[in-house]
Amino acid sequence: MAAGPTREGAAMPNTRTKVRTVTELFDAFPDEEACEQYLVLLKHPDGYRCPRCGNARYGRV
């Protein structure tokens, strides 16, 4: 699968490439952290900003 945008130096799968098999899915996301980073990048492509106050800092729950 082709590499796409990166965050923190990790290659992310291209958002235009569809995963067609389970093998491709596991190749694209070898662990839970890689999947989480990809989903965060999709949701916040320019980085996280609080919709209420605009702050870029956040905590994990």
N, CA, C and O atoms as a GROMACS GRO file, in nm:
protein
  244
    1MET      N    1   0.085  -0.117   0.000
    1MET     CA    2   0.000   0.000   0.000
    1MET      C    3   0.090   0.124   0.000
    1MET      O    4   0.193   0.126   0.067
    2ALA      N    5   0.051   0.223  -0.073
    2ALA     CA    6   0.131   0.344  -0.086
    2ALA      C    7   0.126   0.427   0.042
    2ALA      O    8   0.024   0.433   0.110
    3ALA      N    9   0.237   0.489   0.073
    3ALA     CA   10   0.242   0.578   0.190
    3ALA      C   11   0.184   0.713   0.153
    3ALA      O   12   0.198   0.758   0.040
    4GLY      N   13   0.118   0.776   0.250
    4GLY     CA   14   0.056   0.906   0.227
    4GLY      C   15   0.111   1.007   0.324
    4GLY      O   16   0.232   1.009   0.348
    5PRO      N   17   0.025   1.092   0.382
    5PRO     CA   18   0.069   1.196   0.474
    5PRO      C   19   0.138   1.136   0.596
    5PRO      O   20   0.114   1.021   0.632
    6THR      N   21   0.223   1.214   0.658
    6THR     CA   22   0.291   1.166   0.777
    6THR      C   23   0.267   1.260   0.894
    6THR      O   24   0.242   1.379   0.875
    7ARG      N   25   0.275   1.206   1.013
    7ARG     CA   26   0.270   1.283   1.135
    7ARG      C   27   0.367   1.216   1.230
    7ARG      O   28   0.363   1.095   1.249
    8GLU      N   29   0.454   1.294   1.288
    8GLU     CA   30   0.555   1.244   1.381
    8GLU      C   31   0.644   1.140   1.314
    8GLU      O   32   0.689   1.046   1.378
    9GLY      N   33   0.669   1.158   1.183
    9GLY     CA   34   0.762   1.072   1.112
    9GLY      C   35   0.709   0.936   1.073
    9GLY      O   36   0.782   0.859   1.010
   10ALA      N   37   0.585   0.903   1.106
   10ALA     CA   38   0.530   0.772   1.072
   10ALA      C   39   0.458   0.780   0.938
   10ALA      O   40   0.376   0.868   0.916
   11ALA      N   41   0.490   0.686   0.848
   11ALA     CA   42   0.422   0.683   0.719
   11ALA      C   43   0.279   0.638   0.739
   11ALA      O   44   0.252   0.541   0.811
   12MET      N   45   0.187   0.708   0.676
   12MET     CA   46   0.045   0.674   0.688
   12MET      C   47  -0.004   0.624   0.552
   12MET      O   48   0.043   0.671   0.449
   13PRO      N   49  -0.098   0.530   0.552
   13PRO     CA   50  -0.154   0.484   0.425
   13PRO      C   51  -0.222   0.600   0.352
   13PRO      O   52  -0.275   0.692   0.414
   14ASN      N   53  -0.219   0.593   0.221
   14ASN     CA   54  -0.283   0.695   0.139
   14ASN      C   55  -0.434   0.687   0.159
   14ASN      O   56  -0.492   0.579   0.151
   15THR      N   57  -0.500   0.800   0.186
   15THR     CA   58  -0.643   0.800   0.212
   15THR      C   59  -0.723   0.765   0.088
   15THR      O   60  -0.841   0.730   0.099
   16ARG      N   61  -0.663   0.772  -0.030
   16ARG     CA   62  -0.734   0.739  -0.153
   16ARG      C   63  -0.721   0.592  -0.190
   16ARG      O   64  -0.792   0.544  -0.278
   17THR      N   65  -0.632   0.520  -0.123
   17THR     CA   66  -0.613   0.379  -0.151
   17THR      C   67  -0.708   0.298  -0.063
   17THR      O   68  -0.710   0.314   0.059
   18LYS      N   69  -0.784   0.212  -0.126
   18LYS     CA   70  -0.878   0.129  -0.051
   18LYS      C   71  -0.809  -0.001  -0.011
   18LYS      O   72  -0.737  -0.062  -0.091
   19VAL      N   73  -0.832  -0.042   0.111
   19VAL     CA   74  -0.782  -0.170   0.160
   19VAL      C   75  -0.880  -0.275   0.113
   19VAL      O   76  -0.999  -0.268   0.144
   20ARG      N   77  -0.831  -0.374   0.038
   20ARG     CA   78  -0.920  -0.473  -0.021
   20ARG      C   79  -0.915  -0.608   0.047
   20ARG      O   80  -1.006  -0.689   0.032
   21THR      N   81  -0.808  -0.634   0.121
   21THR     CA   82  -0.796  -0.764   0.188
   21THR      C   83  -0.752  -0.743   0.332
   21THR      O   84  -0.704  -0.637   0.370
   22VAL      N   85  -0.771  -0.847   0.412
   22VAL     CA   86  -0.728  -0.841   0.551
   22VAL      C   87  -0.576  -0.826   0.557
   22VAL      O   88  -0.524  -0.758   0.646
   23THR      N   89  -0.505  -0.888   0.466
   23THR     CA   90  -0.359  -0.877   0.462
   23THR      C   91  -0.318  -0.732   0.439
   23THR      O   92  -0.226  -0.683   0.505
   24GLU      N   93  -0.384  -0.664   0.347
   24GLU     CA   94  -0.354  -0.522   0.323
   24GLU      C   95  -0.386  -0.438   0.446
   24GLU      O   96  -0.313  -0.343   0.476
   25LEU      N   97  -0.493  -0.471   0.515
   25LEU     CA   98  -0.530  -0.399   0.637
   25LEU      C   99  -0.419  -0.412   0.742
   25LEU      O  100  -0.378  -0.313   0.802
   26PHE      N  101  -0.371  -0.534   0.764
   26PHE     CA  102  -0.265  -0.555   0.864
   26PHE      C  103  -0.133  -0.494   0.820
   26PHE      O  104  -0.054  -0.451   0.904
   27ASP      N  105  -0.107  -0.490   0.689
   27ASP     CA  106   0.013  -0.423   0.639
   27ASP      C  107   0.005  -0.272   0.662
   27ASP      O  108   0.104  -0.208   0.698
   28ALA      N  109  -0.114  -0.216   0.639
   28ALA     CA  110  -0.133  -0.072   0.655
   28ALA      C  111  -0.130  -0.030   0.801
   28ALA      O  112  -0.078   0.077   0.834
   29PHE      N  113  -0.184  -0.114   0.889
   29PHE     CA  114  -0.193  -0.082   1.031
   29PHE      C  115  -0.138  -0.199   1.112
   29PHE      O  116  -0.215  -0.284   1.160
   30PRO      N  117  -0.007  -0.205   1.129
   30PRO     CA  118   0.055  -0.319   1.199
   30PRO      C  119   0.020  -0.325   1.348
   30PRO      O  120   0.031  -0.432   1.409
   31ASP      N  121  -0.022  -0.213   1.406
   31ASP     CA  122  -0.059  -0.214   1.547
   31ASP      C  123  -0.167  -0.109   1.572
   31ASP      O  124  -0.199  -0.028   1.485
   32GLU      N  125  -0.222  -0.111   1.692
   32GLU     CA  126  -0.330  -0.020   1.728
   32GLU      C  127  -0.288   0.126   1.721
   32GLU      O  128  -0.366   0.212   1.682
   33GLU      N  129  -0.164   0.154   1.759
   33GLU     CA  130  -0.113   0.292   1.757
   33GLU      C  131  -0.111   0.348   1.614
   33GLU      O  132  -0.148   0.464   1.592
   34ALA      N  133  -0.069   0.267   1.518
   34ALA     CA  134  -0.066   0.312   1.378
   34ALA      C  135  -0.207   0.345   1.329
   34ALA      O  136  -0.227   0.443   1.257
   35CYS      N  137  -0.304   0.264   1.367
   35CYS     CA  138  -0.443   0.289   1.328
   35CYS      C  139  -0.494   0.417   1.394
   35CYS      O  140  -0.559   0.499   1.329
   36GLU      N  141  -0.465   0.434   1.522
   36GLU     CA  142  -0.509   0.554   1.594
   36GLU      C  143  -0.450   0.680   1.532
   36GLU      O  144  -0.520   0.778   1.514
   37GLN      N  145  -0.321   0.678   1.501
   37GLN     CA  146  -0.256   0.794   1.441
   37GLN      C  147  -0.320   0.828   1.307
   37GLN      O  148  -0.338   0.946   1.275
   38TYR      N  149  -0.353   0.728   1.230
   38TYR     CA  150  -0.417   0.750   1.100
   38TYR      C  151  -0.555   0.814   1.116
   38TYR      O  152  -0.589   0.907   1.044
   39LEU      N  153  -0.634   0.763   1.211
   39LEU     CA  154  -0.768   0.818   1.233
   39LEU      C  155  -0.762   0.962   1.284
   39LEU      O  156  -0.842   1.045   1.244
   40VAL      N  157  -0.666   0.991   1.372
   40VAL     CA  158  -0.648   1.128   1.421
   40VAL      C  159  -0.609   1.220   1.305
   40VAL      O  160  -0.659   1.333   1.296
   41LEU      N  161  -0.521   1.173   1.219
   41LEU     CA  162  -0.480   1.253   1.103
   41LEU      C  163  -0.599   1.280   1.009
   41LEU      O  164  -0.610   1.390   0.954
   42LEU      N  165  -0.686   1.182   0.992
   42LEU     CA  166  -0.804   1.203   0.909
   42LEU      C  167  -0.898   1.306   0.971
   42LEU      O  168  -0.954   1.390   0.900
   43LYS      N  169  -0.915   1.300   1.102
   43LYS     CA  170  -1.008   1.391   1.170
   43LYS      C  171  -0.951   1.531   1.184
   43LYS      O  172  -1.024   1.629   1.173
   44HIS      N  173  -0.820   1.541   1.207
   44HIS     CA  174  -0.754   1.670   1.230
   44HIS      C  175  -0.632   1.684   1.137
   44HIS      O  176  -0.519   1.678   1.185
   45PRO      N  177  -0.653   1.701   1.006
   45PRO     CA  178  -0.540   1.705   0.913
   45PRO      C  179  -0.442   1.819   0.938
   45PRO      O  180  -0.325   1.809   0.903
   46ASP      N  181  -0.488   1.928   1.000
   46ASP     CA  182  -0.399   2.041   1.029
   46ASP      C  183  -0.358   2.042   1.176
   46ASP      O  184  -0.308   2.144   1.225
   47GLY      N  185  -0.377   1.933   1.245
   47GLY     CA  186  -0.347   1.925   1.388
   47GLY      C  187  -0.471   1.956   1.470
   47GLY      O  188  -0.564   2.022   1.422
   48TYR      N  189  -0.473   1.909   1.592
   48TYR     CA  190  -0.589   1.927   1.678
   48TYR      C  191  -0.602   2.072   1.725
   48TYR      O  192  -0.502   2.137   1.759
   49ARG      N  193  -0.722   2.121   1.727
   49ARG     CA  194  -0.758   2.250   1.786
   49ARG      C  195  -0.892   2.233   1.857
   49ARG      O  196  -0.985   2.177   1.800
   50CYS      N  197  -0.901   2.281   1.980
   50CYS     CA  198  -1.026   2.276   2.054
   50CYS      C  199  -1.129   2.362   1.981
   50CYS      O  200  -1.102   2.479   1.952
   51PRO      N  201  -1.247   2.306   1.952
   51PRO     CA  202  -1.348   2.385   1.881
   51PRO      C  203  -1.404   2.499   1.967
   51PRO      O  204  -1.460   2.595   1.914
   52ARG      N  205  -1.388   2.488   2.096
   52ARG     CA  206  -1.443   2.590   2.187
   52ARG      C  207  -1.346   2.707   2.206
   52ARG      O  208  -1.385   2.824   2.197
   53CYS      N  209  -1.219   2.675   2.235
   53CYS     CA  210  -1.125   2.782   2.267
   53CYS      C  211  -1.007   2.794   2.170
   53CYS      O  212  -0.933   2.892   2.176
   54GLY      N  213  -0.989   2.697   2.081
   54GLY     CA  214  -0.880   2.703   1.984
   54GLY      C  215  -0.746   2.653   2.034
   54GLY      O  216  -0.647   2.658   1.961
   55ASN      N  217  -0.740   2.604   2.157
   55ASN     CA  218  -0.616   2.554   2.214
   55ASN      C  219  -0.571   2.427   2.144
   55ASN      O  220  -0.654   2.343   2.107
   56ALA      N  221  -0.439   2.411   2.124
   56ALA     CA  222  -0.385   2.293   2.057
   56ALA      C  223  -0.347   2.183   2.157
   56ALA      O  224  -0.314   2.071   2.116
   57ARG      N  225  -0.351   2.213   2.285
   57ARG     CA  226  -0.314   2.112   2.386
   57ARG      C  227  -0.436   2.026   2.417
   57ARG      O  228  -0.550   2.074   2.416
   58TYR      N  229  -0.410   1.900   2.445
   58TYR     CA  230  -0.519   1.808   2.479
   58TYR      C  231  -0.465   1.698   2.568
   58TYR      O  232  -0.344   1.676   2.576
   59GLY      N  233  -0.556   1.630   2.635
   59GLY     CA  234  -0.520   1.517   2.720
   59GLY      C  235  -0.593   1.393   2.671
   59GLY      O  236  -0.700   1.403   2.610
   60ARG      N  237  -0.536   1.279   2.697
   60ARG     CA  238  -0.598   1.153   2.657
   60ARG      C  239  -0.679   1.098   2.772
   60ARG      O  240  -0.639   1.107   2.889
   61VAL      N  241  -0.791   1.042   2.740
   61VAL     CA  242  -0.879   0.984   2.842
   61VAL      C  243  -0.874   0.834   2.831
   61VAL      O  244  -0.940   0.764   2.908
   0.00000   0.00000   0.00000
